[in-house]
């Protein structure tokens, strides 16, 4: 059974949703039968690669919040992440463009290392505060996830997998996914948001019962 996930690598709820799915699978007797695939979704397509302003500043401007309100909201999200075993440092996150990182995820899928690269990119951004649109950072992160440096540099120096990213984003539109994370279980059961592991486990049970 396949679980498709649309997510963006700078979305804190997406990293949390990924981990909650993993927790649901860890406790599921048929986890070995599940294939997880990541699909591209850009939340900030206008982000310039050179614009690395702090996300706290941008969030405050976008929603008309005070720095204290942003800090409190992020503290709550950091606590939720910690309950799932994740370490967030949201105060260190900066605006980045994720298009190239998404292209590398498609390369990683072809190399059977997509899950490893997705985890490395999420952790690099949310735990380590790295800027995941700089090519040298992406090369280092991808190498740490097991991808060969020459192939990564080839992709980053070309437009390889650009159409894969665009197709994923068009598929999200057709599915009605206006936000992420967005899961599709067994090709037909959509689930929006970073739902708790027990909710995701129930969806897994239902899909298996129906023979998806």
C-alpha positions in Angstrom: 0.0 0.0 0.0 1.3 3.4 -0.9 1.1 6.6 1.1 1.7 9.8 -1.0 2.6 12.9 1.0 2.6 16.5 -0.4 4.8 18.7 1.7 7.2 21.6 1.7 10.6 21.3 3.4 10.2 24.6 5.3 6.7 23.7 6.7 7.0 22.8 10.4 3.7 21.0 10.3 5.0 18.9 7.4 8.0 17.6 9.4 5.6 16.9 12.3 3.2 15.1 10.0 6.0 13.0 8.6 7.1 12.0 12.0 3.6 11.2 13.2 3.1 8.9 10.2 6.3 7.2 11.1 5.1 6.7 14.6 1.8 5.3 13.3 3.7 2.9 11.1 6.1 1.9 13.9 3.2 0.5 15.8 1.4 -1.1 12.9 1.8 -4.8 12.2 1.7 -4.3 8.4 4.1 -1.4 8.2 6.5 -3.4 6.0 3.8 -3.4 3.3 3.7 0.4 3.2 5.6 2.5 0.7 5.9 6.3 1.4 6.5 8.7 -1.4 7.1 12.5 -1.0 5.6 15.0 -3.5 6.5 18.6 -4.1 4.5 21.6 -2.8 6.1 25.1 -2.5 4.5 27.4 0.1 6.6 30.4 -1.0 7.3 30.3 -4.7 8.4 34.0 -4.6 11.3 33.5 -2.2 14.5 34.7 -3.8 17.5 32.4 -3.2 19.3 35.4 -1.7 16.5 36.4 0.7 17.4 34.8 4.0 15.5 37.0 6.3 14.4 35.5 9.7 11.1 33.7 9.4 9.9 35.3 12.7 10.2 38.7 11.1 8.3 37.6 7.9 5.5 35.8 9.9 5.0 38.9 12.0 4.7 41.1 8.9 2.4 38.7 7.1 -0.1 38.2 9.9 0.3 41.5 11.7 1.6 39.9 14.9 4.0 41.2 17.5 7.4 39.4 18.0 6.1 38.1 21.3 3.0 36.6 19.7 5.1 34.9 17.0 7.5 33.5 19.7 4.6 32.1 21.7 3.1 30.4 18.7 6.4 28.9 17.7 7.0 27.8 21.3 3.7 25.9 21.2 4.7 24.2 17.9 8.1 23.4 19.2 6.4 21.6 22.1 4.2 19.6 19.8 7.3 18.6 17.8 9.1 17.6 20.9 6.3 15.3 21.8 6.9 13.5 18.6 10.7 13.3 19.1 11.6 16.3 17.0 13.9 19.1 17.9 12.9 22.5 16.5 14.8 25.7 16.6 12.3 27.9 14.8 14.0 31.1 15.9 16.9 30.2 13.6 14.9 29.5 10.5 15.2 31.8 7.5 13.4 32.4 4.3 14.5 30.0 1.6 13.4 28.9 -1.8 12.8 25.1 -1.8 12.5 24.4 -5.6 16.0 22.9 -5.9 15.6 20.9 -2.7 12.4 19.4 -4.2 14.2 18.6 -7.4 16.8 16.7 -5.4 14.0 14.7 -3.7 12.9 13.5 -7.1 16.5 12.4 -7.8 16.6 10.7 -4.4 13.4 8.8 -5.4 15.1 7.4 -8.4 18.0 6.3 -6.2 15.7 4.7 -3.6 16.9 7.3 -1.0 14.0 9.7 -0.9 13.0 9.1 2.7 16.6 9.6 3.9 17.0 12.8 2.0 13.6 14.2 3.2 14.6 13.5 6.8 18.0 15.1 6.2 16.5 18.3 4.6 13.8 18.7 7.3 16.4 18.2 10.1 18.9 20.6 8.5 16.3 23.3 8.3 14.4 23.0 11.5 17.0 21.6 13.9 20.2 23.0 12.5 19.0 26.3 11.0 20.7 25.7 7.6 19.7 27.5 4.5 18.5 24.8 2.2 18.6 26.8 -1.0 22.3 27.3 -1.2 23.8 24.7 -3.5 26.8 23.9 -1.4 24.5 23.2 1.6 22.3 21.0 -0.5 25.3 19.1 -1.8 26.5 18.4 1.7 23.1 17.5 3.0 22.4 15.1 0.1 25.8 13.5 0.5 25.1 12.9 4.1 21.9 11.1 3.0 23.8 8.8 0.8 23.5 10.6 -2.6 26.6 10.8 -4.8 28.1 14.3 -5.0 28.7 14.3 -8.8 25.0 13.4 -9.5 23.7 16.0 -7.1 25.9 18.7 -8.6 24.7 17.7 -12.1 21.1 18.1 -11.1 21.6 21.4 -9.4 23.5 22.7 -12.4 20.7 21.9 -14.8 16.9 22.0 -14.9 16.7 18.2 -14.2 13.5 17.2 -12.4 11.9 20.7 -12.7 9.0 19.2 -14.6 8.6 16.5 -11.9 8.1 19.3 -9.3 5.6 21.1 -11.5 3.6 17.9 -12.1 3.4 17.3 -8.3 2.2 20.8 -7.7 -0.4 20.5 -10.4 -1.6 17.2 -9.0 -2.0 18.9 -5.6 -4.3 21.5 -7.2 -6.3 18.7 -8.8 -6.6 16.9 -5.5 -7.8 20.1 -3.8 -4.8 20.3 -1.5 -4.7 24.0 -0.6 -2.2 23.4 2.3 0.3 20.8 3.5 0.9 18.2 4.7 -1.6 16.4 2.5 -1.7 12.6 2.6 -3.3 10.2 0.1 -3.6 6.6 1.4 -3.9 3.8 -1.0 -4.5 6.2 -3.9 -8.0 7.2 -2.7 -8.1 8.3 0.9 -7.0 11.9 1.4 -6.0 13.2 4.9 -5.2 16.9 5.4 -2.9 18.2 8.1 -0.5 16.7 10.6 -3.0 14.4 12.2 -2.1 12.5 15.4 -0.5 9.0 15.0 -3.7 7.3 16.2 -5.8 9.0 13.5 -3.3 8.0 10.8 -3.2 4.4 12.2 -7.0 4.2 11.8 -6.7 5.3 8.1 -4.0 2.6 7.6 -6.3 0.0 9.1 -9.2 1.1 6.9 -7.2 1.0 3.7 -5.8 -2.4 4.5 -9.2 -3.8 5.4 -10.5 -2.7 2.0 -7.6 -4.2 0.2 -6.0 -1.1 -1.2 
